């Protein structure tokens, strides 16, 4: 568990971009029960979350075609919601950071940590924009 003061700016970066923080399994279930598309970011304190995952995800939202709903859980902090979100991301193994796009509650696109590490924020954004073009 990370101290709240450490993760606050990492949380706030996504909240400021319009993401809803999910704290419980019920929060995750309700978020994914919504009609339309929902982007879920499993946030993390790691360098690739700060350097590419969060900036790339936020950059992907600048165009008109984007998910209807934005949500986030924080790995290592929000254990219940992170566990439930990861359960909804099966068959992909737990990974943080990671970014998942759901359509009507069904997983349709996934970026795992190995898709994020070593890639630029622009590459992350372009990957997500391709998914938005197909599913949003």
Secondary structure, DSSP 8 states (H G I E B T S, - for coil): ---HHHHHHHHHHHHHTT-EE--SHHHHHHHHTSSSEEEEEEE-SSHHIIIIIHHHHHHTTSSSS--SEEEEEETTT-HHHHHHHHHHTTTS---SSEEEEEETTEEEEEE-HHHHTT--HHHHHHHHHHHHHHH-
